[in-house]
Amino acid sequence: MAIKTLRKVRGNEVSRVELGKMYFFRYIPKEADTYHDRYPLIFVTKRRQNWFEGINYHHLILKRRILLFDIMSKYFSDAPVEEDTTLFWRKFRRIMFHMRSLRGAEISFRRYKIISVRSKLIEINPLDWERTLLLSAELFKSESGGKMSSNKIWKQNEKTIRQLKR
């Protein structure tokens, strides 16, 4: 399953994340929350020596992923998207938790410890961002390591998004 999932996503293998870019990787945390995504697809919005943060699109249903991507496109360095496009991460991060239309970003915002990344980081080419969002490459695992249904996670997150008040 792991090799098959990693092969679905096209991109360049890199050894370090850069702010404002999209990445895909295999992630196995030492101490899991109630659940985690084994194969996150994230836009990086903050980085430190031992961890990085970003928006994991896999926590959202496909419709919400596209909606969020369209809203985020206002914060891309180029319109239309080009090979060297990045997310203006500082500007986006400043407004992410305050705009009603970005509740999906708030729900899917996660922190990743570098020590728990268990594969090469695959940097997604900006021209492939939208296509990659539509791939079902997520694999949710429970705290005990059992597989969780993506539909269950998505429904739970949709309900939370609707209940958030701004």
Backbone as ProteinMPNN parsed JSONL, in Angstrom:
{"seq_chain_A": "MAIKTLRKVRGNEVSRVELGKMYFFRYIPKEADTYHDRYPLIFVTKRRQNWFEGINYHHLILKRRILLFDIMSKYFSDAPVEEDTTLFWRKFRRIMFHMRSLRGAEISFRRYKIISVRSKLIEINPLDWERTLLLSAELFKSESGGKMSSNKIWKQNEKTIRQLKR", "coords_chain_A": {"N_chain_A": [[0.82, -1.207, 0.0], [1.911, 1.284, 0.809], [3.994, 1.959, -1.047], [2.51, 2.044, -3.404], [0.756, 4.193, -2.87], [2.582, 6.344, -2.554], [3.573, 6.452, -5.136], [1.488, 7.468, -6.626], [1.589, 10.202, -6.54], [3.131, 12.831, -8.206], [6.289, 14.453, -8.392], [9.237, 16.26, -7.276], [11.846, 14.778, -5.434], [12.966, 16.0, -2.375], [15.081, 17.184, 0.31], [14.435, 18.954, 2.254], [11.93, 21.126, 3.561], [10.377, 24.029, 2.148], [9.063, 27.243, 2.779], [5.747, 28.083, 1.76], [5.387, 26.227, -0.255], [4.12, 23.135, -1.736], [3.914, 19.865, -0.391], [4.293, 16.283, -0.262], [4.355, 13.34, 1.69], [5.403, 10.479, 3.659], [4.208, 9.831, 6.871], [4.741, 8.981, 10.212], [3.876, 9.348, 13.301], [5.412, 9.368, 16.565], [3.923, 9.697, 18.889], [0.676, 9.674, 18.54], [-2.17, 11.781, 17.839], [-5.699, 11.708, 18.269], [-6.164, 10.727, 15.756], [-4.305, 10.427, 12.661], [-2.944, 11.451, 9.483], [-1.428, 9.302, 7.327], [-0.198, 9.883, 4.927], [0.353, 12.867, 4.317], [-0.634, 15.809, 2.455], [0.53, 18.822, 2.03], [0.53, 22.446, 2.287], [3.172, 24.349, 3.222], [3.413, 26.534, 5.944], [4.863, 27.423, 8.061], [8.064, 26.964, 9.543], [10.41, 25.343, 11.58], [13.375, 24.276, 13.341], [12.95, 21.586, 14.209], [10.378, 20.915, 13.389], [7.523, 21.469, 11.188], [4.744, 23.365, 9.931], [1.504, 23.304, 8.406], [-1.157, 23.311, 5.938], [-3.079, 20.57, 5.612], [-4.479, 19.135, 3.019], [-5.797, 16.703, 2.835], [-7.561, 16.37, 4.913], [-9.952, 17.341, 4.16], [-13.03, 17.164, 2.278], [-13.281, 16.508, -1.276], [-14.612, 18.573, -2.714], [-14.426, 20.727, -0.914], [-11.658, 20.977, -0.808], [-11.025, 21.997, -3.345], [-12.433, 24.397, -3.295], [-11.097, 25.71, -1.156], [-8.515, 25.837, -2.274], [-8.994, 27.544, -4.463], [-9.637, 29.926, -3.106], [-7.249, 30.329, -1.757], [-5.608, 30.84, -3.898], [-5.533, 33.548, -4.378], [-3.48, 34.349, -2.861], [-1.202, 33.464, -4.044], [1.99, 33.725, -5.637], [1.96, 34.085, -8.368], [-0.387, 34.608, -11.003], [-1.856, 33.419, -13.798], [-1.004, 30.202, -12.254], [2.405, 29.331, -12.259], [5.551, 27.611, -13.021], [7.289, 28.44, -10.95], [5.705, 29.375, -8.905], [4.662, 30.313, -5.631], [3.138, 30.153, -2.363], [2.184, 33.07, -0.711], [3.074, 32.846, 2.173], [3.346, 34.165, 4.68], [1.541, 36.34, 4.621], [-0.828, 34.912, 4.108], [-0.967, 33.234, 6.356], [-1.387, 35.094, 8.352], [-4.05, 35.861, 8.005], [-5.486, 33.541, 7.965], [-6.807, 32.331, 10.233], [-8.849, 34.057, 10.688], [-10.666, 34.644, 8.689], [-13.851, 33.858, 7.493], [-14.246, 32.359, 5.15], [-12.019, 30.778, 5.115], [-12.197, 28.677, 6.865], [-11.881, 25.977, 6.364], [-9.129, 25.751, 6.014], [-8.259, 26.261, 8.589], [-9.275, 24.029, 9.996], [-7.857, 21.959, 8.803], [-5.256, 22.448, 9.458], [-2.051, 21.51, 10.53], [0.72, 20.289, 12.548], [3.949, 18.973, 11.97], [6.421, 16.769, 13.032], [9.784, 16.638, 12.195], [11.336, 14.376, 12.652], [9.506, 12.333, 12.47], [8.852, 12.07, 9.827], [8.834, 9.746, 7.333], [9.763, 9.222, 4.777], [11.14, 10.341, 1.641], [10.679, 13.794, 1.039], [8.254, 14.861, -1.155], [8.207, 17.33, -3.399], [5.676, 19.114, -4.79], [5.126, 20.127, -8.064], [4.118, 23.387, -8.922], [2.401, 23.562, -11.171], [1.094, 21.185, -11.038], [-0.379, 21.253, -8.722], [-3.236, 21.554, -8.436], [-4.243, 19.226, -9.694], [-3.103, 17.261, -8.074], [-4.419, 17.671, -5.665], [-6.791, 16.372, -6.07], [-6.288, 13.688, -5.967], [-6.841, 10.665, -4.239], [-5.019, 10.013, -1.872], [-4.796, 9.825, 0.796], [-4.44, 8.299, 4.028], [-5.842, 7.513, 6.81], [-5.025, 6.956, 10.174], [-5.759, 5.537, 13.329], [-5.216, 6.362, 16.811], [-4.318, 4.003, 17.941], [-3.286, 2.763, 15.758], [-4.932, 1.553, 13.897], [-6.795, 1.461, 10.794], [-8.705, 4.224, 9.602], [-11.81, 5.406, 8.326], [-11.865, 7.552, 5.549], [-14.134, 8.976, 4.794], [-15.519, 9.228, 7.217], [-13.814, 10.938, 8.683], [-13.87, 13.196, 7.013], [-16.611, 13.908, 7.102], [-16.875, 14.508, 9.82], [-15.11, 16.702, 9.985], [-16.351, 18.496, 8.211], [-18.685, 19.027, 9.614], [-17.581, 20.313, 11.857], [-16.46, 22.58, 10.606], [-18.79, 23.926, 9.77], [-19.784, 24.591, 12.262], [-17.976, 26.37, 13.339], [-17.509, 29.647, 14.492], [-17.251, 32.968, 13.459]], "CA_chain_A": [[0.0, 0.0, 0.0], [2.73, 2.494, 0.952], [4.665, 2.262, -2.312], [1.455, 2.397, -4.348], [0.292, 5.538, -2.533], [3.637, 7.307, -2.865], [3.744, 6.54, -6.595], [0.378, 8.218, -7.217], [1.886, 11.631, -6.514], [4.329, 13.186, -8.97], [7.01, 15.622, -7.922], [10.676, 16.098, -7.089], [12.261, 14.442, -4.076], [13.813, 17.011, -1.744], [15.425, 16.799, 1.672], [14.052, 20.014, 3.193], [10.743, 21.885, 3.15], [10.489, 25.479, 2.008], [7.796, 27.905, 3.045], [4.925, 28.46, 0.623], [5.358, 25.173, -1.276], [3.295, 21.978, -1.424], [4.683, 18.634, -0.23], [3.638, 15.014, 0.048], [5.339, 12.486, 2.338], [4.889, 9.456, 4.574], [4.356, 10.352, 8.228], [4.368, 8.062, 11.282], [4.235, 10.009, 14.562], [5.695, 8.515, 17.734], [2.75, 9.842, 19.741], [-0.399, 10.162, 17.679], [-3.383, 12.356, 18.421], [-6.768, 10.73, 18.114], [-5.912, 10.135, 14.449], [-3.361, 11.175, 11.828], [-2.882, 11.089, 8.069], [-0.142, 8.657, 7.06], [0.377, 10.48, 3.716], [-0.132, 14.248, 4.214], [-0.387, 16.691, 1.306], [0.426, 20.093, 2.741], [1.184, 23.718, 1.981], [3.939, 24.709, 4.414], [3.227, 27.937, 6.326], [5.822, 27.766, 9.108], [9.101, 25.947, 9.679], [11.418, 25.494, 12.62], [14.425, 23.266, 13.21], [12.468, 20.222, 14.453], [9.017, 20.711, 12.927], [6.944, 22.431, 10.25], [3.285, 23.408, 9.978], [0.858, 23.626, 7.151], [-2.53, 22.92, 5.683], [-3.156, 19.234, 5.019], [-5.709, 19.061, 2.23], [-6.463, 15.408, 2.965], [-8.586, 16.416, 5.955], [-11.138, 17.964, 3.574], [-13.656, 16.503, 1.135], [-12.75, 17.032, -2.538], [-15.258, 19.853, -3.022], [-13.86, 21.735, -0.014], [-10.26, 21.161, -1.215], [-11.005, 22.886, -4.512], [-12.891, 25.696, -2.807], [-9.99, 26.301, -0.399], [-7.44, 26.139, -3.221], [-9.4, 28.738, -5.211], [-9.508, 31.088, -2.215], [-5.813, 30.499, -1.502], [-4.926, 31.301, -5.124], [-5.35, 34.999, -4.26], [-2.232, 34.539, -2.113], [-0.098, 32.869, -4.795], [2.891, 34.735, -6.196], [1.659, 34.263, -9.787], [-1.711, 34.249, -11.503], [-2.078, 32.034, -13.413], [0.092, 29.475, -11.617], [3.557, 29.006, -13.116], [6.519, 26.664, -12.439], [7.953, 28.962, -9.744], [4.698, 29.962, -8.026], [4.633, 29.924, -4.218], [2.113, 30.779, -1.541], [2.675, 34.12, 0.176], [2.736, 32.18, 3.422], [3.236, 35.095, 5.819], [0.271, 37.059, 4.451], [-1.908, 33.946, 4.246], [-1.004, 32.78, 7.75], [-1.93, 36.189, 9.155], [-5.512, 35.966, 7.877], [-6.077, 32.2, 7.913], [-7.683, 32.02, 11.36], [-9.789, 35.155, 10.902], [-11.64, 34.753, 7.598], [-14.877, 32.813, 7.457], [-14.055, 31.519, 3.965], [-10.829, 29.933, 5.3], [-12.392, 27.733, 7.97], [-11.308, 24.697, 5.941], [-7.683, 25.811, 6.288], [-8.1, 26.156, 10.041], [-9.565, 22.648, 10.381], [-6.84, 21.048, 8.268], [-3.936, 22.944, 9.854], [-1.361, 20.515, 11.353], [2.166, 20.406, 12.784], [4.648, 17.718, 11.696], [7.785, 16.664, 13.537], [10.67, 16.16, 11.135], [11.796, 13.032, 12.994], [8.446, 11.377, 12.134], [8.714, 11.963, 8.369], [9.442, 8.446, 7.04], [10.045, 9.074, 3.348], [11.613, 11.584, 1.052], [9.633, 14.783, 0.817], [7.987, 15.057, -2.578], [7.75, 18.689, -3.66], [4.736, 19.101, -5.913], [5.287, 21.229, -8.999], [2.917, 24.232, -8.879], [1.494, 23.257, -12.278], [0.384, 19.959, -10.665], [-1.056, 21.416, -7.435], [-4.678, 21.3, -8.492], [-4.435, 17.807, -10.027], [-2.704, 16.465, -6.921], [-5.472, 17.807, -4.649], [-7.9, 15.477, -6.375], [-5.894, 12.295, -5.739], [-7.188, 10.121, -2.925], [-3.799, 9.365, -1.394], [-4.789, 9.878, 2.254], [-4.631, 7.068, 4.783], [-5.993, 7.928, 8.195], [-4.762, 5.922, 11.168], [-6.185, 5.896, 14.682], [-4.169, 6.434, 17.84], [-3.811, 2.642, 18.151], [-2.696, 2.283, 14.51], [-5.932, 0.991, 12.992], [-7.227, 2.305, 9.676], [-9.962, 4.956, 9.794], [-12.479, 5.774, 7.081], [-11.731, 8.947, 5.126], [-15.467, 9.594, 4.826], [-15.832, 9.562, 8.615], [-13.004, 12.115, 9.009], [-14.377, 14.323, 6.23], [-17.918, 14.308, 7.657], [-16.601, 15.135, 11.113], [-14.505, 18.014, 9.732], [-17.384, 19.354, 7.612], [-19.55, 19.443, 10.72], [-16.811, 21.283, 12.644], [-16.352, 23.803, 9.798], [-20.078, 24.608, 9.839], [-20.026, 25.07, 13.622], [-17.048, 27.439, 13.694], [-18.106, 30.986, 14.428], [-16.309, 34.087, 13.291]], "C_chain_A": [[0.857, 1.261, 0.0], [3.371, 2.892, -0.362], [3.637, 2.721, -3.336], [0.976, 3.832, -4.119], [1.33, 6.584, -2.898], [3.823, 7.486, -4.368], [2.635, 7.323, -7.284], [0.727, 9.692, -7.397], [3.19, 11.893, -7.246], [4.952, 14.445, -8.405], [8.487, 15.312, -7.794], [10.969, 15.766, -5.638], [13.224, 15.503, -3.572], [14.09, 16.579, -0.31], [14.967, 17.819, 2.713], [12.835, 20.763, 2.661], [11.078, 23.37, 3.048], [9.101, 26.065, 2.206], [7.069, 28.251, 1.747], [4.853, 27.43, -0.486], [4.527, 23.995, -0.782], [4.161, 20.717, -1.41], [3.772, 17.455, 0.091], [4.71, 14.115, 0.651], [4.635, 11.439, 3.187], [5.213, 9.914, 5.988], [3.863, 9.339, 9.252], [4.8, 8.692, 12.609], [4.492, 9.004, 15.684], [4.514, 8.529, 18.688], [1.648, 10.467, 18.901], [-1.491, 10.839, 18.486], [-4.466, 11.294, 18.3], [-6.688, 10.042, 16.753], [-4.883, 10.988, 13.716], [-3.424, 10.647, 10.394], [-1.491, 10.535, 7.789], [0.575, 9.301, 5.864], [-0.124, 11.912, 3.524], [0.241, 14.928, 2.886], [-0.575, 18.099, 1.848], [1.08, 21.264, 2.013], [1.887, 24.123, 3.269], [3.791, 26.205, 4.689], [4.16, 28.373, 7.449], [6.814, 26.615, 9.246], [10.05, 26.328, 10.805], [12.414, 24.341, 12.465], [13.879, 21.839, 13.291], [11.064, 19.922, 13.935], [8.643, 21.732, 11.854], [5.433, 22.306, 10.33], [2.732, 23.714, 8.6], [-0.564, 23.117, 7.086], [-2.51, 21.582, 4.965], [-4.508, 19.09, 4.324], [-6.468, 17.758, 2.416], [-7.532, 15.381, 4.054], [-9.909, 16.989, 5.435], [-11.703, 17.123, 2.435], [-13.175, 17.191, -0.145], [-13.321, 18.4, -2.894], [-14.645, 20.985, -2.193], [-12.388, 22.003, -0.355], [-10.167, 22.169, -2.357], [-11.424, 24.293, -4.115], [-11.763, 26.413, -2.053], [-8.844, 26.694, -1.324], [-7.75, 27.404, -4.018], [-9.256, 30.005, -4.365], [-8.025, 31.381, -1.966], [-5.084, 31.07, -2.715], [-4.735, 32.818, -5.141], [-4.031, 35.331, -3.565], [-1.047, 33.826, -2.771], [0.725, 33.982, -5.425], [2.609, 35.01, -7.671], [0.217, 33.874, -10.082], [-1.693, 34.454, -13.011], [-0.81, 31.386, -12.833], [1.162, 29.117, -12.649], [4.48, 28.059, -12.36], [7.103, 27.143, -11.112], [6.987, 29.634, -8.761], [4.858, 29.437, -6.602], [3.453, 30.618, -3.546], [2.775, 31.88, -0.729], [2.269, 33.701, 1.591], [2.552, 33.141, 4.586], [1.891, 35.826, 5.783], [-0.91, 36.107, 4.685], [-2.069, 33.494, 5.702], [-1.638, 33.832, 8.663], [-3.459, 36.223, 9.128], [-6.235, 34.625, 8.012], [-7.08, 31.919, 9.032], [-8.749, 33.087, 11.604], [-10.856, 35.28, 9.819], [-12.591, 33.559, 7.586], [-14.653, 31.847, 6.292], [-12.857, 30.583, 4.084], [-10.963, 28.968, 6.481], [-11.842, 26.352, 7.624], [-9.812, 24.637, 6.195], [-7.431, 25.643, 7.777], [-8.278, 24.714, 10.515], [-8.45, 21.698, 9.942], [-5.408, 21.463, 8.605], [-3.291, 21.95, 10.825], [0.121, 20.841, 11.498], [2.784, 19.01, 12.625], [6.067, 17.769, 12.238], [8.657, 16.036, 12.452], [11.127, 14.731, 11.4], [10.777, 11.958, 12.609], [8.165, 11.281, 10.639], [9.505, 10.73, 7.952], [9.647, 8.168, 5.555], [10.729, 10.342, 2.88], [10.412, 12.516, 0.96], [9.47, 14.931, -0.688], [7.421, 16.46, -2.746], [6.895, 18.658, -4.916], [4.973, 20.335, -6.768], [4.01, 22.066, -8.98], [1.918, 23.962, -10.012], [0.674, 21.995, -12.006], [-0.404, 20.087, -9.359], [-2.52, 20.999, -7.501], [-4.984, 19.83, -8.784], [-4.155, 16.929, -8.807], [-3.743, 16.54, -5.799], [-6.579, 16.775, -4.828], [-7.558, 14.001, -6.201], [-6.322, 11.865, -4.342], [-5.998, 9.314, -2.421], [-3.729, 9.377, 0.13], [-4.951, 8.475, 2.841], [-4.654, 7.468, 6.253], [-5.813, 6.733, 9.124], [-5.201, 6.434, 12.534], [-4.981, 5.926, 15.611], [-3.522, 5.061, 18.054], [-3.208, 2.044, 16.88], [-3.667, 1.66, 13.532], [-6.344, 1.989, 11.918], [-8.573, 2.952, 10.0], [-10.522, 5.354, 8.434], [-12.29, 7.261, 6.775], [-13.071, 9.661, 5.211], [-15.859, 10.024, 6.233], [-15.089, 10.843, 9.023], [-13.571, 13.342, 8.301], [-15.709, 14.821, 6.769], [-17.748, 15.037, 8.98], [-16.037, 16.544, 10.914], [-15.49, 18.983, 9.089], [-18.315, 19.893, 8.695], [-18.855, 20.51, 11.568], [-16.696, 22.613, 11.908], [-17.651, 24.599, 9.889], [-20.339, 25.216, 11.215], [-19.085, 26.188, 14.048], [-17.707, 28.798, 13.527], [-17.011, 32.011, 14.301], [-17.093, 35.355, 13.297]], "O_chain_A": [[0.563, 2.207, -0.73], [3.296, 4.057, -0.754], [3.873, 3.688, -4.06], [0.812, 4.595, -5.071], [0.993, 7.607, -3.493], [4.194, 8.569, -4.819], [2.817, 7.794, -8.407], [0.216, 10.35, -8.304], [4.217, 11.277, -6.961], [4.259, 15.377, -7.996], [8.936, 14.226, -8.16], [10.42, 16.382, -4.724], [14.18, 15.862, -4.259], [13.406, 15.704, 0.221], [15.093, 17.582, 3.914], [12.722, 21.005, 1.46], [11.939, 23.888, 3.76], [8.095, 25.455, 1.845], [7.688, 28.659, 0.764], [4.316, 27.717, -1.556], [4.26, 23.86, 0.412], [5.015, 20.517, -2.274], [2.671, 17.598, 0.622], [5.85, 14.117, 0.187], [3.425, 11.507, 3.404], [6.334, 10.329, 6.279], [2.721, 8.885, 9.186], [5.963, 8.58, 12.997], [3.876, 7.94, 15.742], [4.142, 7.491, 19.235], [1.693, 11.658, 18.591], [-1.714, 10.52, 19.654], [-4.164, 10.102, 18.237], [-7.102, 8.891, 16.618], [-4.622, 12.128, 14.1], [-3.899, 9.54, 10.142], [-0.491, 11.224, 7.992], [1.804, 9.273, 5.787], [-0.954, 12.149, 2.646], [1.284, 14.652, 2.292], [-1.702, 18.527, 2.098], [2.031, 21.105, 1.247], [1.24, 24.228, 4.311], [4.008, 27.037, 3.808], [4.242, 29.562, 7.759], [6.456, 25.447, 9.089], [10.435, 27.487, 10.952], [12.291, 23.529, 11.548], [14.3, 20.973, 12.523], [10.605, 18.784, 14.035], [9.345, 22.721, 11.641], [4.904, 21.273, 10.742], [3.402, 24.301, 7.75], [-1.098, 22.567, 8.05], [-1.993, 21.468, 3.853], [-5.544, 18.942, 4.973], [-7.675, 17.714, 2.176], [-8.332, 14.447, 4.102], [-10.875, 17.106, 6.189], [-10.96, 16.454, 1.716], [-12.712, 18.33, -0.1], [-12.586, 19.287, -3.329], [-14.38, 22.07, -2.713], [-11.919, 23.132, -0.207], [-9.336, 23.077, -2.334], [-10.823, 25.27, -4.561], [-11.51, 27.594, -2.294], [-8.265, 27.769, -1.171], [-6.871, 28.241, -4.225], [-8.804, 31.037, -4.861], [-7.604, 32.537, -1.964], [-4.047, 31.716, -2.565], [-3.861, 33.319, -5.849], [-3.529, 36.45, -3.667], [-0.015, 33.611, -2.136], [0.205, 35.06, -5.712], [2.982, 36.069, -8.176], [-0.326, 32.939, -9.493], [-1.524, 35.587, -13.46], [0.287, 31.939, -12.909], [0.862, 28.664, -13.753], [4.229, 27.738, -11.198], [7.384, 26.325, -10.236], [7.417, 30.382, -7.882], [5.152, 28.26, -6.395], [2.857, 31.544, -4.095], [3.82, 31.653, -0.12], [1.254, 34.149, 2.123], [1.662, 32.932, 5.409], [1.196, 35.916, 6.795], [-1.869, 36.455, 5.374], [-3.187, 33.389, 6.205], [-2.336, 33.499, 9.621], [-4.089, 36.578, 10.124], [-7.457, 34.586, 8.157], [-8.12, 31.312, 8.774], [-9.468, 33.035, 12.602], [-11.859, 35.963, 10.026], [-12.169, 32.405, 7.662], [-14.854, 30.641, 6.441], [-12.686, 29.69, 3.254], [-9.964, 28.502, 7.027], [-11.383, 25.633, 8.512], [-9.284, 23.584, 6.552], [-6.49, 24.958, 8.178], [-7.509, 24.237, 11.349], [-8.141, 20.737, 10.647], [-4.455, 20.883, 8.084], [-3.902, 21.583, 11.829], [0.699, 21.565, 10.688], [2.227, 18.01, 13.079], [6.823, 18.695, 11.943], [8.293, 15.016, 11.866], [11.288, 13.953, 10.46], [11.144, 10.795, 12.439], [7.32, 10.487, 10.225], [10.712, 10.663, 8.184], [9.7, 7.013, 5.133], [10.877, 11.3, 3.639], [9.274, 12.071, 0.819], [10.453, 15.108, -1.408], [6.311, 16.753, -2.302], [7.347, 18.224, -5.976], [5.014, 21.455, -6.258], [2.916, 21.504, -9.02], [0.713, 24.121, -9.82], [-0.335, 21.761, -12.671], [-1.035, 19.121, -8.931], [-2.977, 20.18, -6.703], [-5.89, 19.256, -8.181], [-4.882, 15.972, -8.542], [-3.924, 15.572, -5.062], [-7.221, 16.36, -3.863], [-8.444, 13.15, -6.278], [-6.177, 12.619, -3.379], [-5.972, 8.088, -2.531], [-2.713, 8.982, 0.703], [-5.53, 7.588, 2.215], [-3.613, 7.726, 6.857], [-6.364, 5.655, 8.899], [-5.037, 7.611, 12.854], [-3.871, 5.558, 15.227], [-2.323, 4.97, 18.316], [-2.674, 0.935, 16.916], [-3.266, 1.272, 12.435], [-6.252, 3.202, 12.108], [-9.457, 2.327, 10.586], [-9.764, 5.608, 7.497], [-12.524, 8.117, 7.629], [-13.143, 10.81, 5.645], [-16.469, 11.079, 6.413], [-15.678, 11.731, 9.639], [-13.734, 14.398, 8.911], [-15.917, 16.029, 6.881], [-18.395, 16.054, 9.231], [-16.447, 17.477, 11.606], [-15.465, 20.175, 9.393], [-18.682, 21.068, 8.687], [-19.478, 21.501, 11.951], [-16.823, 23.669, 12.526], [-17.618, 25.817, 10.065], [-21.027, 26.23, 11.331], [-19.365, 26.888, 15.021], [-18.382, 29.055, 12.531], [-15.973, 31.924, 14.958], [-16.519, 36.436, 13.171]]}, "name": "protein", "num_of_chains": 1, "seq": "MAIKTLRKVRGNEVSRVELGKMYFFRYIPKEADTYHDRYPLIFVTKRRQNWFEGINYHHLILKRRILLFDIMSKYFSDAPVEEDTTLFWRKFRRIMFHMRSLRGAEISFRRYKIISVRSKLIEINPLDWERTLLLSAELFKSESGGKMSSNKIWKQNEKTIRQLKR"}
